[in-house]
């Protein structure tokens, strides 16, 4: 079994920053060969892709609305993936989920992610 635990959400003013973390565990889970992704779901909307990173960390991909503001990274020694969020906007308000995919190459398709965390709430006030 694979466990993903997100943390770091909270309330921040527009223009502010937050850093989300997702810690992965599980004796059958090889973190270094797994794609890690961040997704978000705003109230009344479907869950959408935010960013993903390959197992080695060498390849990243972002949705257009966060490019230049968000940075995904990972620490394979700690089995942890991060999402650094800067210049936050009210439209970034959502529950942010961490997902894991047992293939190293990142994808935006959430159907490819077999494991999910419980989510962490991010609220950006105007």
C-alpha positions as CSV (number, residue, x, y, z in Angstrom):
1,X,0.0,0.0,0.0
2,X,1.1,3.6,-0.7
3,X,0.4,6.5,1.6
4,X,0.6,10.1,0.6
5,X,0.3,12.8,3.2
6,X,0.0,16.5,2.2
7,X,0.7,19.4,4.4
8,X,1.4,23.1,4.2
9,X,-1.9,24.5,3.2
10,X,-3.5,27.5,4.9
11,X,-4.8,31.0,4.4
12,X,-2.8,33.6,2.6
13,X,-3.4,37.0,1.1
14,X,-3.2,37.5,-2.6
15,X,0.4,38.0,-3.7
16,X,1.6,35.8,-0.9
17,X,3.4,32.4,-0.9
18,X,2.9,28.9,0.4
19,X,4.9,25.7,0.2
20,X,3.1,22.4,0.1
21,X,4.7,19.1,1.0
22,X,3.7,15.6,0.2
23,X,5.4,12.7,2.0
24,X,5.2,9.3,0.4
25,X,5.5,5.9,2.1
26,X,4.8,2.3,1.5
27,X,7.1,-0.8,1.3
28,X,6.0,-1.6,-2.2
29,X,6.5,2.0,-3.5
30,X,9.7,3.0,-5.2
31,X,9.7,6.8,-4.9
32,X,12.6,7.4,-7.2
33,X,10.9,5.7,-10.1
34,X,7.5,7.3,-9.6
35,X,6.0,10.4,-11.1
36,X,4.6,12.8,-8.5
37,X,1.9,15.3,-9.4
38,X,-0.1,18.0,-7.8
39,X,-3.7,18.6,-8.6
40,X,-6.4,20.9,-7.2
41,X,-10.1,21.1,-6.9
42,X,-11.9,24.3,-6.4
43,X,-15.5,24.4,-5.0
44,X,-18.0,23.3,-7.6
45,X,-15.3,22.4,-10.1
46,X,-13.6,19.2,-11.2
47,X,-10.1,18.3,-10.0
48,X,-7.5,19.7,-12.4
49,X,-3.8,19.2,-13.0
50,X,-1.3,21.7,-11.6
51,X,2.2,20.3,-11.9
52,X,4.1,17.0,-12.2
53,X,7.7,15.9,-11.8
54,X,9.6,12.8,-13.1
55,X,11.2,10.3,-10.8
56,X,14.6,11.8,-11.1
57,X,13.3,15.4,-10.9
58,X,14.7,16.2,-14.3
59,X,11.5,16.7,-16.1
60,X,8.6,18.9,-14.9
61,X,5.4,20.1,-16.4
62,X,2.9,22.7,-15.4
63,X,-0.6,23.9,-16.3
64,X,-0.4,27.3,-18.1
65,X,-2.1,29.2,-15.3
66,X,0.7,28.5,-12.8
67,X,3.7,28.7,-15.0
68,X,6.2,31.2,-13.6
69,X,4.5,31.3,-10.2
70,X,4.6,27.7,-9.0
71,X,7.6,25.3,-8.8
72,X,7.4,21.6,-8.2
73,X,10.5,19.8,-6.8
74,X,11.3,16.6,-4.9
75,X,13.7,15.3,-2.4
76,X,14.2,11.6,-3.1
77,X,16.2,11.1,0.0
78,X,13.1,12.1,2.0
79,X,10.4,10.6,-0.3
80,X,8.9,14.1,-0.4
81,X,7.6,16.3,-3.2
82,X,7.0,20.0,-2.8
83,X,5.0,22.7,-4.5
84,X,6.3,26.2,-4.0
85,X,3.5,28.7,-4.8
86,X,4.3,32.3,-5.2
87,X,2.2,35.3,-6.3
88,X,-0.9,33.5,-5.2
89,X,-4.2,34.7,-6.6
90,X,-7.8,34.2,-5.2
91,X,-8.4,31.8,-8.1
92,X,-5.7,29.5,-6.7
93,X,-8.1,28.7,-3.8
94,X,-8.7,25.0,-3.8
95,X,-8.0,21.7,-2.1
96,X,-4.6,20.6,-3.3
97,X,-4.0,16.9,-3.8
98,X,-0.8,14.9,-4.3
99,X,-0.8,12.0,-6.7
100,X,1.7,9.2,-7.5
101,X,2.2,7.3,-10.7
102,X,4.3,4.1,-10.9
103,X,6.0,5.4,-14.0
104,X,8.7,7.9,-14.0
105,X,7.5,10.1,-16.9
106,X,5.2,12.9,-15.9
107,X,1.7,13.2,-17.3
108,X,-1.2,15.7,-16.8
109,X,-3.8,12.9,-17.0
110,X,-5.0,12.2,-13.5
111,X,-6.4,8.8,-14.6
112,X,-2.7,7.7,-14.8
113,X,-2.2,8.4,-11.0
114,X,-3.1,5.4,-8.9
115,X,-2.4,6.8,-5.5
116,X,-3.8,10.0,-3.8
117,X,-3.4,11.9,-0.6
118,X,-6.2,13.3,1.4
119,X,-5.7,16.9,0.3
120,X,-4.7,20.2,1.9
121,X,-6.8,23.3,1.7
122,X,-5.3,26.5,0.3
123,X,-7.3,29.7,0.7
124,X,-6.2,32.9,-1.0
125,X,-7.9,36.1,0.1
126,X,-8.2,39.2,-2.1
